Amino acid sequence: AKFVEEALKEGLGGLKGHRSVGGCRASIYNATGIEALRALVEFMAEFEKKHG
């Protein structure tokens, strides 16, 4: 929940948490641009530094 909330604040969408087992799923398709993927990877790295 915290990951998805912070991601949305950063303008990252298409993310959902799994209600029964936790974790997160990113909906990434062929039409997703490389810059969007880089932004997600960068956000994930920063989130891990803060909360990991």
N, C-alpha and C positions, 0 to 999 in steps of 0.2 A: 504494500500500500504506500509506504513512504517513497519507494523508488518511483512508482508511477506518478505520485503527486508531484514530486520534485521534477520529474521529466516533463510533465505537462507545463509546469511553470517556466521551463526552459524552451517551450515550444515544440517538444517532441511528442508526437501522437502515435497511435497505432499500437500502444502497449497495453497489456492486460495482465493482471495477476491471476493466479490459479486459486480458486476459492478453497479447494480441499487439501492441496499439498503445498501451497506456497509457490514461490518462484515467480518468474515473469516470462511472458511470451511477446516477441516482437513480430508483427506482421510485415515481413519484408518480401517484396515481389520484384520481378525483373524490372518493372518500371520505377522502382525506388532508385533515386539518383545516388551517385557515389558520395556527394557532399552530405546528404542526409545520413548515410551510413557512417561516415566519419564523425558527424556530430553525435550520433548515438554512441559510438565507441568511446569518444572523448568524454561524454557525460558519464558513461559506465565507469571509466577509469577514475574520474574525479569522485564519483559517488563511493567507490570502493575505498579511496583514500580517506574520505570523511567518515565513513560508517563501517569500514571493514575491519 
